[in-house]
């Protein structure tokens, strides 16, 4: 009776494979959940930091507010809207845009 060495190796690896598969089945969801949670925490922190200090180009406040880019530039020129110039770019803080838009509300007329 001759023994095939590869058959012996397969039999020896079968218990190890099933153990590895069982461990992988247990560990994989735990690791996946931990990674997703870490990514969610990281993206929330990044979004809140970006929202708090985000700067917009002239085109972005125009699109956000529904005003024209020339109206945004005019408000900056009249010092109604604060902006910073960085090189050739003019940047507006999101908070400054919001305060500019909320500064002159139109009161409702009483009938």
N, C-alpha and C positions, 0 to 999 in steps of 0.2 A: 504494500500500500504506500503510494508515494504522496507526500504532502506538498501541496502548492503553497509556496511562501506568501503569495499575495492573498490567498484565502485566509490565512492565519492573521494577516495584518488587518484585513477587513473586519474579521470577527472581533479583534481587539479594539478597533476604532469605533465599532457600532455603539457600545455603551457610552463612549466619550462623546460621540456625535449626538446621541439623544440627550445627554446631560447638557451639552453646549446649546442645543436647540431649546431645551427647557429653560435654561438660564437666559438665553436671548429673548425668549417669549416673555419672561418676567421683567427683564431689565429694559427692554426696548420701549415700552409705553411710559415707563418712569422717566427715562432719559428724554424721550420726545416731549413729554409734558414740561419738564424742567427747562428745556431749550426754548419751547414756545413761550413760557412764562418770562424767561429772561429777555427774549426778543420783544415781547409786549411791554415790559417795564422800560427797556431801553428806548423803544420807539415813542412811548408816552413822554419820557423825560426829554427826548430830543424835540418832540413836537411842542411841548410846553415852553421849552427854552427858546425855540425858534419863534413861536408866537409872541413871546414876551419881548424879544429884541429884534424882531424881523424888520428888515428894511425893504422898501419897495422902490422900483424904478418908476419913472413918470407914467409909463404905460400901465403898470399894474394898478395904481390907485384909480386911474381913469376907468379901467375895466371893472374894478370892484365897486366903484361908486356910481357908475353909469354916466359920469361926466366925461367931457372930452379932454384929451391930453393938453390942449391949449388952455382950457379952463383951469386945470391943475397948475400949469405953469404960471398963469395969471395970478392965481391965489398965492403962489409962492413969491412972485414978484411984488405983490401988494403986502407981503408979510402976514397974510391971513393964515397961511399954512406953513409950518416950519419944515425946513429941508436942510440937508447937508450935501455939500458938493465934495465928491471924492474923484479927483482927476477931472475927467470930462463928464462923469456921471452925476446926476442929481438924485439923491435918495431921500425917501420920506419914511419916517417911522410909522408903523401901523397904528400905534396909539395916537400919534399926532393927526393922522388922517381921520380917525374915529372922532376925536375931539373937534376937529374942523367941521365935520359933517353934522355933528350934534350941536354946534354953536348957535345956529340961527334957525330954530324950528319955526314953522308957520303955525300960528294959532288957528284953531277952528273957528269959523264964523257961527254965531248964534242966530238961528232963524226966528 
